[in-house]
């Protein structure tokens, strides 16, 4: 039987949450240093690093927290993350002048071994499998 507390963070879910937490720490530290030391050199890129840090923090909390509201927040946050990675990644290739310095999502997360490109796809797949209706159906079995 799947319980409400165990349905969110088991197996692959724990690994996913750990990766999001590491990205949250890395992006937060990176953006903090960039903004404090060199914001005037690349304000767009450094602001985007800060946005990505906030997204990773919210996604981490939303993946951990139980309940339908947090599930929806996780879904929205990870969709936003994927859109951000795709838009910023594309713009960093097509309009490199916008990115005098790299952000977390520049070149589809190249500076982070493309984890920012892969992790939202895995996160959305995991959320789909763990959607409340599917968990409820498995609990009824």
C-alpha positions as CSV (number, residue, x, y, z in Angstrom):
1,X,0.0,0.0,0.0
2,X,1.3,3.5,-0.9
3,X,0.8,6.0,1.9
4,X,0.7,9.8,1.5
5,X,4.1,10.3,3.0
6,X,5.8,7.6,1.1
7,X,4.4,8.4,-2.3
8,X,6.6,11.5,-2.7
9,X,10.1,10.7,-1.8
10,X,11.2,7.1,-2.4
11,X,13.8,5.6,-4.7
12,X,14.3,7.7,-7.8
13,X,12.3,10.5,-6.0
14,X,15.0,10.9,-3.4
15,X,17.7,11.0,-6.0
16,X,15.7,13.6,-7.9
17,X,15.3,15.7,-4.8
18,X,19.0,15.5,-4.0
19,X,19.9,16.7,-7.5
20,X,17.5,19.6,-7.2
21,X,18.9,20.5,-3.7
22,X,22.5,20.4,-5.1
23,X,21.5,22.6,-8.1
24,X,19.7,25.0,-5.7
25,X,22.9,25.3,-3.6
26,X,25.2,25.7,-6.6
27,X,23.0,28.2,-8.5
28,X,22.4,30.2,-5.3
29,X,26.1,30.4,-4.5
30,X,27.0,31.1,-8.1
31,X,24.4,33.9,-8.5
32,X,25.3,35.5,-5.2
33,X,29.0,35.7,-6.1
34,X,28.2,36.9,-9.6
35,X,25.8,39.6,-8.5
36,X,28.0,40.8,-5.6
37,X,31.3,40.9,-7.5
38,X,30.5,41.5,-11.2
39,X,26.9,42.4,-11.7
40,X,27.7,45.3,-14.0
41,X,29.6,43.0,-16.4
42,X,26.6,40.8,-17.3
43,X,23.4,41.8,-15.6
44,X,21.1,39.7,-17.7
45,X,23.1,36.5,-17.3
46,X,23.6,37.0,-13.5
47,X,20.0,37.9,-13.0
48,X,19.0,34.7,-14.8
49,X,21.4,32.7,-12.5
50,X,19.5,34.2,-9.5
51,X,16.1,33.3,-11.1
52,X,17.3,29.7,-11.7
53,X,18.5,29.5,-8.0
54,X,15.0,30.5,-6.8
55,X,13.4,28.0,-9.2
56,X,15.6,25.2,-7.9
57,X,14.9,26.1,-4.3
58,X,11.1,26.2,-4.8
59,X,11.2,23.0,-6.9
60,X,13.2,21.2,-4.1
61,X,10.7,22.3,-1.4
62,X,7.7,21.4,-3.6
63,X,9.1,17.9,-4.3
64,X,9.6,17.3,-0.6
65,X,6.4,18.8,0.8
66,X,3.3,16.6,0.8
67,X,-0.1,17.5,-0.6
68,X,-1.9,18.5,-3.8
69,X,-0.9,22.2,-3.6
70,X,2.8,21.4,-3.4
71,X,2.4,18.9,-6.3
72,X,0.9,21.7,-8.4
73,X,3.7,24.0,-7.4
74,X,6.3,21.4,-8.3
75,X,4.7,20.8,-11.7
76,X,4.5,24.6,-12.4
77,X,8.0,25.2,-11.2
78,X,9.6,22.4,-13.2
79,X,7.7,23.4,-16.3
80,X,9.0,27.0,-15.9
81,X,12.5,25.6,-15.4
82,X,12.3,23.5,-18.6
83,X,11.0,26.6,-20.5
84,X,13.8,28.7,-19.0
85,X,16.5,26.3,-19.9
86,X,15.2,25.9,-23.5
87,X,14.7,29.7,-24.0
88,X,18.0,30.8,-22.4
89,X,19.9,27.9,-24.0
90,X,18.6,28.9,-27.4
91,X,19.2,32.6,-26.9
92,X,22.7,32.0,-25.7
93,X,23.5,30.3,-29.0
94,X,21.5,32.5,-31.4
95,X,22.3,35.8,-29.5
96,X,25.5,35.3,-27.6
97,X,25.9,39.0,-27.2
98,X,23.2,38.9,-24.6
99,X,25.3,36.6,-22.5
100,X,28.7,38.2,-22.0
101,X,29.1,35.7,-19.1
102,X,27.3,32.3,-18.7
103,X,24.3,31.8,-16.5
104,X,23.2,28.4,-15.1
105,X,20.9,27.9,-18.1
106,X,23.2,29.3,-20.8
107,X,24.0,26.8,-23.6
108,X,21.4,24.4,-22.0
109,X,23.3,24.1,-18.8
110,X,26.6,23.3,-20.3
111,X,28.5,24.6,-17.3
112,X,26.6,22.1,-15.2
113,X,27.1,19.1,-17.5
114,X,23.7,19.7,-19.1
115,X,22.0,18.6,-15.8
116,X,19.7,21.7,-16.0
117,X,18.4,20.4,-19.4
118,X,17.9,16.8,-18.3
119,X,16.6,17.2,-14.8
120,X,13.3,18.9,-15.6
121,X,12.4,16.2,-18.1
122,X,13.0,13.6,-15.4
123,X,11.2,15.7,-12.8
124,X,8.1,16.0,-15.0
125,X,8.1,12.3,-15.8
126,X,8.4,11.5,-12.1
127,X,5.6,13.9,-11.2
128,X,3.4,12.3,-13.9
129,X,4.0,8.9,-12.4
130,X,3.4,10.2,-8.9
131,X,0.3,12.3,-9.8
132,X,-2.3,12.2,-7.1
133,X,-4.8,10.2,-9.1
134,X,-2.2,7.5,-10.0
135,X,-1.1,7.3,-6.4
136,X,-4.7,7.0,-5.2
137,X,-5.4,4.2,-7.8
138,X,-2.3,2.3,-6.6
139,X,-3.4,2.7,-3.0
140,X,-6.8,1.2,-3.8
141,X,-5.2,-2.0,-5.2
